[in-house]
Amino acid sequence: MIGTHGKAYRYCDGIPRRQFLQIGAPLLGLGLADFLRRDVSATTGANRGGRSKSVIVIWTEGGISQQDTYDMKPDSPSDYRGMYQPISTTVPGIVLGEHLQHQAKIMHQLSLVRSVHHENGIHAPSAHWMQTGYFGPTLARNAPQKPSMGSVISRALGSRQPPMPAYITIPKTEGFGYQGATYLGKAFDPFQVGGDPNADGFKVPNLSLPDGLSVESVSMRRSLLKQFDTMRRDIDQSGAMEGLDTFKRQALEMVTGDQMRQAFDLSHESPELRDRYGRHQFGQSALLARRLVEAGARCVHVNTGYWDHHSNLQQGLDELLPPYDRALAALVTDLTERGMLDDVLVYSMGEFGRTPRINGEAGRDHWSECFSVLFAGGGVQGGRVVGASERWGGGVKERLVTPLDLLATVYDILGIPLDTHYQDATGRPVSIVGSGQPIRELTS
C-alpha cells in the first residue's frame, strides 16, 4: 500500500507495494557505519572532482497528466482537452494548466520537455525505466535490474560535505524499490528520512538516539571507547580496526553532531518561508530538500505520489496539483533568493503520462508514447520548451527524448563523465547512459 497525506493506496495493477526503510541506524551499529563507506568509495573513485552541483528530483509516482498541466490542448475536442483552462505565463506562447498558477509566475526560470517517450505502459517497468534509464522488470519479475540515477550520482560524486549522505529520499523510497543501488552496493542506496516533514514532532528515525541515551552519555562512552581503541590499535597491524573506527566515528557524528541535526530541523526556517512552501507534505519535503542540498547532499528525491487517476481525474488533480505547484515554485524561488539556483538542478518527472483522451470513468489511463517533464536551475536555461506532441497529444511530433537522454542530461549537468561504466553483478561493464545524449537545447 502507498500512503500519501495519511491515505493508503493500491496500484491499478492490483499489486500492493510495501515501503520500508532499507538502512537501519542503531547507535554505533554497522548498518549506518557501512552506509558511510560510500564516502571513501566515492572519494577514491575515478570521477571525483566533478562540478559542485546537486539535484532535487520531484518524483510524481503514478504518472502526472501532461494534458492538464504542462502540455495542454485547448483546441482539441472536449474529451481530450479536459476540464481545466490554460493560463498565460511569464513566457509569451507558453501556457500551463490553471492549477499551476505559482509555476506560471516563474515560467521564465522553468523549462519543459514535452516529447518524452518510452514503450511501456505498466507502472513497474516504467518506473524502472525512468529512474535507471533501462527497461528492466515486468509484473512477473519486479526486482530492480539497474542502479537508480541517485545511486549512480552517489557512486560517482559522493557527498559534497560528509557526513551528510550523498543520496537522500523524502519521506522514503518509492514503492517499487527502484531508487536503490542494485549492483553498485548497498552503500549507495539512499538514506531514507522515514517521516513526514510536515508532521508535528517530526524527527528522523535514523538519526534518533535510542530511549535512555542522551548526547552527553554517548559522548562519555565515546571517550572511554577512544581510550580502549588506542590500546587495541597498538596490536592491530592490518589497519582494519582503524578503518572501522573511522566509519563508526562518522556514524556517531551523524547521530550526535550539530551538522546533521540542524540540517533536518525545519524550525530553523521562518514561519513565513514555511508557509510559502505550504504546510503539507509536498511543501515541507521540498523545503527539507533545499536544506539538505545546502548542507552537502548531492541528490535528494522528494516522492510525492499518488497520481494514478484512472477515474475521478478532476477530484484527484484538484487535491494534488495545488500543493505540488506551490512547493515546486517556492523551491525554485527560494534557491534563486539564496543564490543557489545555478548549482542546484530541479527535475520533476514520473514513470509516464496519461492518455490524451479521457476514459469512461472520467479519468486518464497510462500513456508512455508522449509525456512531459520539467527542469529548472543547475545551468538549465529557463523559459524553454523542447520537443512537441502531436495535435491531440497522442505521440511525439518532434524531438523524441528517451529516459536515457534525460539521465544523460542530469549527469552532464552534474559533471559526471558520460563514458562512465560500472561493473554489474557478473563483472560486465555497463554504461550509465547507454545511447543517451544530453538535451543540449536546455543548456546552450
Residue pairs with C-beta under 8 A, 6 or more apart in sequence:
1 8
1 9
1 10
1 16
1 17
1 18
2 8
2 9
2 10
2 11
2 17
2 19
2 61
2 175
2 305
2 306
3 9
3 19
4 281
4 304
4 305
4 306
5 280
5 281
7 306
9 305
9 306
9 308
10 16
11 17
11 62
11 123
11 175
11 308
12 123
12 308
12 310
13 122
13 123
13 124
13 139
15 124
15 139
15 142
17 175
17 176
18 175
19 172
19 173
19 174
19 175
20 172
21 172
21 192
21 194
21 205
21 206
22 173
22 180
22 186
22 189
22 190
22 192
23 31
23 32
23 35
23 186
23 189
23 190
23 191
23 192
23 206
24 31
24 32
24 206
25 31
25 32
25 35
25 205
25 206
25 207
25 251
25 254
25 255
26 32
26 210
27 209
27 210
27 213
27 218
27 252
27 255
28 248
28 251
28 252
29 251
32 206
32 251
32 254
32 255
33 244
33 247
33 248
33 250
33 251
34 186
34 187
34 247
35 165
35 186
35 187
35 189
35 191
35 251
36 162
36 163
36 187
36 247
36 250
36 251
36 254
37 187
37 247
38 154
38 155
38 158
38 159
38 165
38 166
38 187
38 188
39 158
39 159
39 162
39 163
39 166
39 250
41 155
41 158
41 185
41 187
41 188
42 48
42 154
42 155
42 156
42 157
42 158
42 159
42 166
43 158
45 155
45 156
45 158
46 420
47 156
47 157
47 416
47 417
47 420
48 157
48 158
50 156
50 157
50 414
50 415
50 416
51 413
51 414
51 415
52 160
52 343
53 343
53 344
53 345
53 378
53 379
53 413
53 414
53 415
54 160
54 293
54 297
54 298
54 299
54 300
54 343
54 344
54 345
54 414
55 153
55 298
55 299
55 300
55 344
55 345
55 346
55 347
55 378
55 410
55 413
55 414
56 286
56 289
56 290
56 293
56 299
56 300
56 302
56 331
56 344
56 345
56 346
56 347
57 149
57 150
57 299
57 300
57 301
57 302
57 347
57 348
57 349
58 286
58 302
58 304
58 324
58 327
58 328
58 346
58 347
58 348
58 349
59 131
59 174
59 179
59 301
59 302
59 303
59 304
59 305
59 349
59 350
60 304
60 305
60 307
60 324
60 348
60 349
60 350
61 127
61 174
61 175
61 303
61 304
61 305
61 306
61 307
61 350
61 351
62 123
62 305
62 306
62 307
62 308
62 309
62 350
62 351
63 123
63 126
63 307
63 308
63 350
63 351
63 352
63 353
63 354
63 366
63 367
63 371
64 307
64 350
64 353
64 354
65 82
65 307
65 309
65 313
65 317
65 353
65 354
65 364
66 114
66 353
66 354
66 370
66 371
66 372
66 389
66 393
67 73
67 80
67 81
67 82
67 353
67 354
67 356
67 364
67 393
68 82
68 83
68 84
68 97
68 99
68 313
68 317
68 321
69 96
69 97
69 99
69 100
69 321
69 372
70 96
70 97
70 100
70 112
70 114
70 372
70 374
71 112
71 114
71 371
71 372
71 389
71 393
72 81
72 82
72 84
72 86
72 95
72 96
72 97
73 80
73 81
73 356
73 391
73 392
73 393
74 81
74 85
74 86
74 95
75 81
76 356
76 391
76 392
76 393
77 392
79 357
79 358
80 356
80 357
80 358
80 392
80 393
82 313
82 358
83 313
83 314
84 97
84 98
84 99
84 317
85 97
85 98
86 95
86 96
86 97
86 98
87 95
87 96
87 97
87 98
87 100
87 101
87 104
88 95
88 104
89 95
89 96
89 103
89 104
89 105
89 107
89 108
90 104
90 105
90 106
90 107
90 108
90 383
91 107
91 108
91 383
94 107
94 112
94 383
94 385
96 103
96 104
96 107
97 321
99 317
99 318
99 321
99 322
99 325
100 321
100 325
101 325
102 325
102 326
102 328
102 329
102 330
103 110
103 325
103 328
103 329
105 329
106 329
106 332
106 333
107 382
107 383
108 382
108 383
109 332
109 336
109 341
109 376
109 377
109 382
109 383
110 332
110 374
110 375
110 376
110 382
110 383
111 374
111 375
111 376
111 380
111 381
111 382
111 383
111 384
111 385
111 386
111 442
112 372
112 373
112 374
112 375
112 384
112 385
112 386
113 372
113 373
113 374
113 375
113 385
113 386
113 387
113 401
113 406
113 439
113 442
114 370
114 372
114 385
114 386
114 387
114 388
114 389
115 370
115 386
115 387
115 388
115 389
115 396
115 397
115 398
115 399
115 400
115 401
116 349
116 353
116 370
116 371
116 372
116 373
116 387
116 401
116 402
116 403
116 406
117 368
117 369
117 370
117 371
117 395
117 396
117 400
117 401
117 402
118 126
118 129
118 130
118 135
118 352
118 368
118 402
118 403
119 135
119 368
120 126
120 129
120 135
120 352
120 368
121 352
121 365
121 366
121 367
121 368
122 138
122 139
122 366
123 176
123 308
123 351
123 366
124 137
124 138
124 139
124 142
124 176
125 135
125 136
125 137
125 138
126 351
126 352
126 366
126 368
127 174
127 176
127 178
127 351
128 134
128 135
128 136
128 137
128 144
128 145
128 146
128 176
128 178
129 135
129 136
129 351
129 403
130 349
130 350
130 351
130 352
130 403
130 406
131 148
131 149
131 178
131 179
132 144
132 145
132 146
132 147
132 148
132 149
132 178
132 407
133 146
133 149
133 403
133 404
133 406
133 407
133 432
133 433
133 434
133 436
134 145
134 146
134 403
134 404
134 434
136 144
136 145
136 146
137 143
137 144
137 145
142 176
142 177
143 177
144 176
144 177
144 178
144 180
144 182
145 182
146 182
146 430
147 155
147 180
147 181
147 182
147 183
147 184
147 188
147 422
148 178
148 179
148 180
148 181
148 190
149 299
149 407
149 410
150 167
150 169
150 179
150 190
150 299
150 301
151 167
151 179
151 180
151 181
151 182
151 184
151 188
151 189
151 190
152 184
152 411
152 416
152 420
152 422
152 432
153 166
153 167
153 298
153 299
153 410
153 411
153 414
153 416
154 165
154 166
154 167
154 181
154 188
154 190
154 298
154 299
155 181
155 184
155 188
155 422
156 411
156 416
156 420
156 432
157 166
157 298
157 414
157 415
157 416
158 166
158 298
159 165
159 166
159 296
159 297
159 298
160 166
160 296
160 297
160 298
161 259
161 295
161 296
162 250
162 296
163 250
163 251
163 253
163 254
163 257
163 259
163 260
164 259
164 260
164 263
164 292
164 295
164 296
164 297
165 190
165 191
165 297
166 188
166 297
166 298
166 299
167 188
167 189
167 190
167 191
167 297
167 298
167 299
167 300
167 301
168 190
168 191
168 192
168 193
168 289
168 292
168 297
168 299
168 300
168 301
169 179
169 190
169 191
169 192
169 193
169 300
169 301
169 303
170 193
170 197
170 285
170 288
170 289
170 300
170 301
170 302
170 303
171 192
171 193
171 194
171 195
171 196
171 197
171 281
171 285
171 303
172 192
172 193
172 194
172 303
173 179
173 180
173 190
173 192
173 301
173 303
174 301
174 303
174 305
175 305
179 190
179 301
180 189
180 190
181 187
181 188
181 189
182 425
183 422
183 423
183 424
183 425
184 422
190 301
191 206
192 206
193 204
193 206
193 264
193 288
194 204
194 205
194 206
195 202
195 203
195 204
195 205
196 202
196 281
196 284
196 285
197 266
197 281
197 284
197 285
197 287
197 288
198 279
198 280
198 281
198 283
198 284
198 285
202 266
202 284
203 264
204 264
207 254
207 255
207 260
207 261
207 264
208 255
209 215
209 218
209 255
209 256
215 256
218 252
218 255
218 256
219 256
222 252
229 241
229 245
232 241
233 241
233 242
233 245
236 242
253 259
253 260
254 260
259 295
260 295
262 268
262 295
263 291
263 292
263 294
263 295
264 288
264 291
264 292
266 274
266 284
266 287
266 288
266 291
268 291
269 287
269 291
273 287
273 334
274 283
274 284
274 287
276 326
276 330
276 333
276 334
277 283
277 284
277 286
277 287
277 326
277 327
277 330
277 331
277 334
278 284
278 323
278 326
278 327
278 330
280 323
280 327
281 304
281 323
282 302
282 304
282 323
282 324
282 326
282 327
283 323
283 326
283 327
283 330
285 302
285 304
285 327
286 302
286 327
286 328
286 330
286 331
287 330
287 331
287 334
289 300
289 302
289 331
290 331
290 334
290 335
290 340
290 344
292 300
293 300
293 340
293 344
294 338
294 340
298 414
304 320
304 324
307 316
307 320
307 350
309 316
309 317
309 354
309 363
309 364
310 359
310 361
310 363
310 364
310 365
311 359
311 361
311 362
311 363
312 361
312 362
312 363
313 354
313 358
313 362
313 363
313 364
314 362
316 363
328 346
328 348
328 374
331 346
332 341
332 346
332 376
332 377
335 341
335 344
335 346
335 377
340 377
341 376
341 377
341 378
342 377
342 378
342 379
343 377
343 378
344 377
344 378
345 375
345 376
345 377
345 378
345 379
345 380
345 410
345 413
345 414
346 374
346 375
346 376
346 377
346 378
347 373
347 374
347 375
347 410
348 373
348 374
348 375
349 373
349 374
349 406
350 371
352 366
352 367
352 368
352 371
353 367
353 368
353 370
353 371
353 372
354 364
354 365
354 366
354 367
354 371
355 364
355 365
355 366
355 367
356 367
356 392
356 393
356 394
357 364
357 392
358 364
359 365
369 394
369 395
369 396
370 389
370 390
370 393
370 394
370 395
370 396
373 406
375 409
375 442
376 382
378 413
378 414
379 413
379 443
380 413
380 442
380 443
381 442
381 443
381 444
384 441
384 442
386 399
386 401
386 439
386 441
386 442
387 396
387 397
387 398
387 399
387 400
387 401
388 396
388 397
388 398
388 399
389 395
389 396
389 397
390 396
390 397
391 397
399 441
401 439
402 435
402 436
403 436
404 433
404 434
404 435
404 436
405 436
405 437
405 438
405 439
406 436
406 439
407 432
407 433
407 436
408 418
408 433
408 436
408 437
408 438
409 438
409 439
409 442
409 443
411 418
411 420
411 432
411 433
412 418
412 438
412 443
413 438
413 443
416 432
418 432
418 433
418 436
418 438
419 431
420 431
420 432
421 429
421 430
421 431
421 432
422 429
422 430
422 432
423 429
423 430
424 430
